[in-house]
Amino acid sequence: MGSVRFSNGHRRRKLEAVLLLSPDGDIIDCVHISHQPAFDHPFLKDHKIQMRPSYHPEGLFDENKISAKPKERTNPITQLWHMNGKCPEDTIPIRRTKKEDVLRASSVKRYGKKKHRSIPKPRSAEPDLINQSGHQHAIAYVEGDKYFGAKATINVWEPKIQQPNEFSLSQIWVLGGSFGEDLNSIEAGWQVSPDLYGDNNTRLFTYWTSDAYQATGCYNLLCSGFIQDPKEGNWWMQFGSDYVLGYWPSFLFSYLADSASMIEWGGEVVNSEPEGQHTSTQMGSGHFPEEGFGKSSYFRNIQVVDSSNNLKAPKELGTFAEQSNCYDVQTGSNGDWGHYFYYGGPGRNPNCQ
């Protein structure tokens, strides 16, 4: 289980080549922070790296103080490749892109990018839109205000993927602009994507775009933009209570340069309709929301950051699913979990063909 948060907070030296081999076959290159791919972006040519946010949203750590023992809060988050070492100080880990990774993509240009129109648009579930994008969702969302961050705790599963060109993910979307060609989106969560990674492992991921997945943006560090391991206005990503992973500079975006107009939490899958039928690729745990705790996937303690830099519960939490007999979502609230929802499903079943 992991807690993912976004918040909008207003020297070079000799490079040592270090690489680590992960037990799952990944090669991890330890790259000096000043040489990371983000600085290939023309807007970042003279950018000074910010190592920490200038401030945190009020109430960010309150949940940890109440619900976790001190020993639990300090448990380090490890990754599989840590079994063979860790990167030296002032370097960041980057998964090496292999030849076979690129060959799995539809083209070199599209490698590491989502398809256009893959964003969930509430209240617009016309059948032609569903079939055109091939992406299906089960989400909760808020809109109608200015949002300066979002937070949720997500439990992690390993959904089964039917086709190599499909994926299943659970994430937060921070959105600005319309759902046309100018959409700005910052995304993070967990994902299973055989096409992108070459395996069926569940991985933490990030994504961004400033033009509705057309020319800008990518997953993780596969293009310039996201600055890892870290002024106000930058969109920061934090994982757990102690791990600030990096930020997206505000000048990458138009609408998100100031604030977000919509936040979405939930799941997404690709349905390529193999053999003319709905895919059996699972979303979340592969169980429907009504099966509840222990079986269904969930987001809990859902909050947004307001203009006063306070974390607060969303005023109204809407829900959306293109085909609820394939993947669905159900919201609730209580004292321990705050605002929460269960979501997901098995994909193809007797009611989803």
C-alpha positions as CSV (number, residue, x, y, z in Angstrom):
1,M,0.0,0.0,0.0
2,G,1.3,3.4,-0.8
3,S,0.3,7.0,-0.3
4,V,0.8,9.3,-3.4
5,R,0.5,13.0,-3.2
6,F,0.9,16.0,-5.5
7,S,1.4,19.5,-4.4
8,N,2.0,22.8,-6.2
9,G,4.7,24.6,-4.1
10,H,5.2,28.1,-5.0
11,R,27.1,22.2,-9.7
12,R,28.3,20.0,-11.8
13,R,31.1,17.6,-10.8
14,K,32.8,14.6,-12.3
15,L,30.3,12.0,-13.5
16,E,30.8,8.5,-12.3
17,A,29.3,5.6,-14.3
18,V,27.4,3.3,-12.0
19,L,25.0,0.6,-13.0
20,L,23.1,-2.0,-11.0
21,L,21.4,-5.2,-12.3
22,S,18.0,-5.9,-10.8
23,P,16.9,-9.6,-10.2
24,D,14.0,-9.0,-12.6
25,G,16.4,-8.2,-15.4
26,D,16.2,-4.4,-15.3
27,I,19.5,-2.5,-15.6
28,I,19.6,0.6,-13.4
29,D,21.9,3.4,-14.4
30,C,22.9,5.8,-11.6
31,V,23.0,9.2,-13.3
32,H,24.2,12.5,-11.7
33,I,21.2,14.7,-11.0
34,S,22.5,17.4,-13.4
35,H,22.6,15.0,-16.3
36,Q,19.1,13.5,-16.0
37,P,16.8,13.5,-19.1
38,A,14.7,16.4,-17.8
39,F,17.4,18.9,-18.8
40,D,17.1,18.0,-22.5
41,H,14.0,20.1,-22.5
42,P,14.7,23.6,-24.0
43,F,12.9,25.3,-21.1
44,L,15.2,23.6,-18.6
45,K,18.5,24.6,-20.1
46,D,19.5,26.9,-17.2
47,H,17.2,25.4,-14.6
48,K,18.4,25.3,-11.0
49,I,17.4,22.0,-9.4
50,Q,15.1,22.4,-6.3
51,M,15.8,19.6,-3.8
52,R,12.7,20.0,-1.6
53,P,9.4,21.8,-1.9
54,S,9.5,25.3,-0.3
55,Y,6.5,24.3,1.8
56,H,4.1,21.4,2.4
57,P,0.3,21.5,2.5
58,E,-1.1,22.0,6.0
59,G,-2.2,18.7,7.5
60,L,-0.1,16.6,5.2
61,F,1.4,14.5,8.0
62,D,-1.6,14.5,10.4
63,E,-2.8,11.1,9.2
64,N,0.6,9.5,9.9
65,K,0.7,11.0,13.4
66,I,-2.6,9.5,14.2
67,S,-2.7,6.2,12.5
68,A,0.9,5.0,12.5
69,K,3.4,4.1,15.1
70,P,6.8,5.9,14.9
71,K,8.5,2.7,13.9
72,E,6.1,2.1,11.0
73,R,6.5,5.7,9.7
74,T,10.3,5.3,9.4
75,N,10.3,1.9,7.5
76,P,12.3,2.5,4.3
77,I,10.6,1.9,1.0
78,T,12.8,-0.5,-1.0
79,Q,12.9,-1.6,-4.6
80,L,13.9,-5.0,-6.0
81,W,17.1,-3.7,-7.5
82,H,18.2,-2.5,-4.0
83,M,19.2,-6.1,-3.4
84,N,22.3,-5.4,-5.5
85,G,23.1,-2.0,-4.0
86,K,21.9,1.6,-4.2
87,C,22.9,4.7,-6.2
88,P,25.6,7.0,-4.8
89,E,24.8,10.4,-3.4
90,D,23.9,13.1,-5.9
91,T,22.8,10.5,-8.5
92,I,19.3,9.2,-9.4
93,P,18.3,5.8,-10.6
94,I,17.1,5.5,-14.2
95,R,15.8,2.2,-15.7
96,R,17.8,1.6,-18.9
97,T,15.8,1.4,-22.1
98,K,16.7,-1.7,-24.0
99,K,16.4,-2.4,-27.7
100,E,13.6,-4.9,-27.1
101,D,11.7,-2.2,-25.2
102,V,11.6,0.1,-28.2
103,L,10.8,-2.8,-30.6
104,R,7.7,-3.6,-28.6
105,A,6.3,-0.1,-29.3
106,S,4.2,0.7,-32.4
107,S,7.0,3.2,-33.4
108,V,10.1,4.8,-31.9
109,K,8.2,8.1,-31.8
110,R,5.4,6.6,-29.7
111,Y,7.5,4.7,-27.3
112,G,6.7,5.6,-23.7
113,K,3.6,7.6,-24.7
114,K,-0.1,7.1,-24.1
115,K,-2.6,7.1,-26.9
116,H,-4.4,10.3,-27.7
117,R,-7.9,10.5,-26.0
118,S,-7.0,8.2,-23.2
119,I,-8.2,10.6,-20.5
120,P,-11.4,9.7,-18.7
121,K,-14.1,12.4,-19.5
122,P,-17.0,12.1,-17.0
123,R,-20.5,12.2,-18.4
124,S,-19.3,11.5,-22.0
125,A,-19.5,7.7,-22.3
126,E,-20.9,7.5,-25.8
127,P,-20.2,4.0,-27.3
128,D,-18.2,5.5,-30.2
129,L,-15.9,7.3,-27.8
130,I,-15.3,4.1,-25.9
131,N,-14.4,2.1,-29.0
132,Q,-12.3,4.9,-30.5
133,S,-9.9,5.3,-27.6
134,G,-9.8,1.6,-26.5
135,H,-9.3,2.9,-22.9
136,Q,-11.8,2.2,-20.1
137,H,-12.0,3.7,-16.6
138,A,-13.6,3.5,-13.2
139,I,-12.9,6.7,-11.4
140,A,-14.0,9.3,-8.8
141,Y,-13.4,13.0,-9.5
142,V,-13.9,16.5,-8.3
143,E,-14.3,19.7,-10.4
144,G,-15.6,23.2,-10.2
145,D,-12.9,24.8,-8.1
146,K,-9.2,25.5,-8.2
147,Y,-7.0,22.7,-6.9
148,F,-3.4,23.0,-5.9
149,G,-2.7,19.3,-5.1
150,A,-4.3,15.9,-4.4
151,K,-3.6,13.0,-2.1
152,A,-4.8,9.4,-1.7
153,T,-3.7,6.1,-0.2
154,I,-3.9,3.3,-2.7
155,N,-3.6,-0.5,-2.2
156,V,-1.5,-2.3,-4.7
157,W,-2.4,-5.4,-6.7
158,E,-1.0,-7.4,-9.7
159,P,-3.9,-7.5,-12.2
160,K,-3.7,-10.1,-15.0
161,I,-3.2,-8.6,-18.5
162,Q,-4.7,-10.6,-21.4
163,Q,-2.8,-9.0,-24.4
164,P,0.8,-7.7,-24.3
165,N,-0.4,-4.4,-25.8
166,E,-2.8,-3.8,-23.0
167,F,-2.2,-2.3,-19.6
168,S,-3.9,-1.8,-16.2
169,L,-3.1,1.1,-13.9
170,S,-4.4,2.9,-10.8
171,Q,-3.5,6.5,-10.5
172,I,-4.2,10.2,-9.7
173,W,-4.9,12.6,-12.5
174,V,-4.2,16.4,-12.0
175,L,-6.0,18.1,-14.9
176,G,-6.2,21.6,-16.4
177,G,-7.7,22.9,-19.6
178,S,-10.5,21.3,-21.8
179,F,-10.7,17.8,-22.9
180,G,-9.7,18.9,-26.4
181,E,-6.2,19.4,-27.8
182,D,-5.0,21.6,-25.0
183,L,-5.5,19.3,-22.1
184,N,-2.8,19.4,-19.4
185,S,-2.4,16.3,-17.2
186,I,0.0,15.1,-14.5
187,E,-0.4,11.5,-13.4
188,A,1.1,9.0,-11.0
189,G,0.3,5.7,-9.5
190,W,1.0,2.0,-10.1
191,Q,0.8,0.1,-13.4
192,V,1.2,-3.3,-15.1
193,S,2.3,-2.8,-18.7
194,P,4.0,-5.7,-20.6
195,D,4.3,-3.5,-23.7
196,L,6.2,-0.8,-21.8
197,Y,8.3,-2.8,-19.4
198,G,8.5,-6.3,-21.0
199,D,7.0,-8.1,-17.9
200,N,3.9,-8.4,-15.7
201,N,5.3,-6.7,-12.6
202,T,3.5,-3.9,-10.8
203,R,5.5,-0.7,-11.0
204,L,5.3,2.9,-9.6
205,F,5.0,5.3,-12.6
206,T,4.6,8.9,-13.6
207,Y,3.2,10.6,-16.7
208,W,2.7,14.1,-18.0
209,T,1.4,15.9,-21.1
210,S,0.5,19.5,-22.0
211,D,-1.3,18.8,-25.3
212,A,-3.7,15.9,-24.7
213,Y,-1.1,13.1,-25.3
214,Q,-0.2,14.4,-28.7
215,A,3.5,15.6,-29.0
216,T,4.5,16.3,-25.4
217,G,5.0,14.1,-22.3
218,C,5.8,10.5,-21.6
219,Y,6.1,7.9,-18.9
220,N,8.6,8.2,-16.1
221,L,12.0,9.6,-17.4
222,L,11.6,8.5,-21.0
223,C,11.6,12.2,-22.2
224,S,12.5,15.6,-20.7
225,G,10.2,17.3,-18.2
226,F,10.0,15.5,-14.9
227,I,13.0,16.4,-12.6
228,Q,13.8,13.6,-10.2
229,D,15.2,13.9,-6.7
230,P,14.8,17.2,-6.3
231,K,10.1,27.8,-6.4
232,E,7.0,28.0,-6.2
233,G,4.5,26.9,-8.8
234,N,6.2,23.5,-9.4
235,W,4.1,20.3,-9.2
236,W,5.8,18.0,-6.7
237,M,5.2,14.3,-6.3
238,Q,5.6,12.7,-2.9
239,F,5.4,8.9,-2.2
240,G,4.7,7.8,1.4
241,S,5.5,10.2,4.2
242,D,9.2,10.7,3.6
243,Y,9.9,10.3,-0.1
244,V,9.8,13.4,-2.3
245,L,10.5,11.9,-5.8
246,G,10.7,15.1,-7.9
247,Y,8.6,17.7,-9.7
248,W,7.2,19.0,-13.0
249,P,8.2,22.7,-13.5
250,S,5.1,24.9,-13.9
251,F,6.3,26.3,-17.2
252,L,5.9,23.0,-18.9
253,F,2.2,23.7,-18.9
254,S,-0.4,26.3,-19.8
255,Y,-3.4,25.7,-17.6
256,L,-1.5,23.8,-14.9
257,A,0.9,26.7,-14.5
258,D,-1.4,28.1,-11.9
259,S,-3.8,25.4,-10.6
260,A,-5.8,22.4,-11.6
261,S,-9.5,22.5,-12.5
262,M,-10.1,18.8,-12.0
263,I,-8.7,15.9,-10.0
264,E,-9.4,12.3,-10.8
265,W,-8.5,9.1,-8.9
266,G,-9.0,5.6,-10.2
267,G,-8.2,2.8,-12.6
268,E,-7.6,2.6,-16.4
269,V,-7.2,-0.3,-18.7
270,V,-6.7,-0.8,-22.4
271,N,-9.3,-2.9,-24.1
272,S,-8.0,-4.0,-27.5
273,E,-11.1,-6.3,-28.0
274,P,-9.1,-9.4,-28.8
275,E,-11.0,-11.8,-31.1
276,G,-13.9,-9.3,-31.2
277,Q,-14.7,-9.7,-27.5
278,H,-14.1,-7.5,-24.5
279,T,-10.6,-8.0,-22.9
280,S,-10.3,-10.0,-19.7
281,T,-7.5,-7.6,-18.6
282,Q,-8.3,-6.9,-14.9
283,M,-8.6,-3.5,-13.3
284,G,-7.4,-3.1,-9.7
285,S,-7.6,-6.5,-8.0
286,G,-9.9,-7.9,-10.7
287,H,-12.8,-7.9,-8.3
288,F,-15.9,-5.6,-8.4
289,P,-16.3,-2.8,-5.8
290,E,-19.2,-4.5,-4.0
291,E,-16.9,-7.4,-2.9
292,G,-15.3,-4.9,-0.5
293,F,-12.2,-4.9,1.7
294,G,-9.8,-7.8,1.2
295,K,-10.9,-8.4,-2.4
296,S,-11.6,-5.1,-4.0
297,S,-9.0,-2.4,-4.8
298,Y,-9.5,1.0,-3.2
299,F,-8.4,4.6,-2.8
300,R,-8.8,6.0,0.7
301,N,-8.2,9.3,2.6
302,I,-8.9,11.2,-0.6
303,Q,-8.0,14.9,-0.2
304,V,-7.3,18.0,-2.3
305,V,-5.1,21.0,-1.6
306,D,-7.0,24.4,-1.6
307,S,-5.8,27.9,-2.4
308,S,-4.8,28.4,1.3
309,N,-2.5,25.4,1.0
310,N,-4.7,23.2,3.2
311,L,-5.4,19.5,2.6
312,K,-9.2,19.0,2.9
313,A,-11.8,16.5,1.9
314,P,-13.4,17.1,-1.5
315,K,-16.8,18.8,-1.4
316,E,-18.5,16.5,-3.8
317,L,-17.0,13.3,-5.2
318,G,-18.5,12.2,-8.5
319,T,-18.0,8.8,-10.2
320,F,-17.6,7.6,-13.7
321,A,-17.3,4.3,-15.6
322,E,-17.8,3.7,-19.3
323,Q,-19.1,0.2,-18.8
324,S,-19.9,-0.6,-15.2
325,N,-20.7,-4.3,-16.0
326,C,-16.9,-4.6,-16.9
327,Y,-15.3,-2.2,-14.3
328,D,-17.2,-0.2,-11.7
329,V,-16.7,2.3,-8.8
330,Q,-18.5,2.8,-5.5
331,T,-17.8,5.7,-3.1
332,G,-18.2,6.0,0.7
333,S,-16.9,7.8,3.8
334,N,-16.1,7.0,7.4
335,G,-14.0,8.3,10.3
336,D,-10.9,6.1,9.6
337,W,-10.8,6.2,5.8
338,G,-12.3,9.7,5.2
339,H,-13.6,9.8,1.6
340,Y,-12.8,6.5,-0.2
341,F,-13.9,4.3,-3.0
342,Y,-13.7,0.8,-4.2
343,Y,-13.2,0.2,-7.9
344,G,-12.2,-2.3,-10.6
345,G,-13.4,-5.5,-12.1
346,P,-12.5,-8.6,-14.2
347,G,-13.2,-7.2,-17.6
348,R,-14.9,-9.9,-19.8
349,N,-17.6,-11.8,-17.9
350,P,-21.2,-13.0,-18.7
351,N,-22.4,-9.4,-18.4
352,C,-19.5,-7.9,-20.2
353,Q,-18.9,-9.3,-23.7
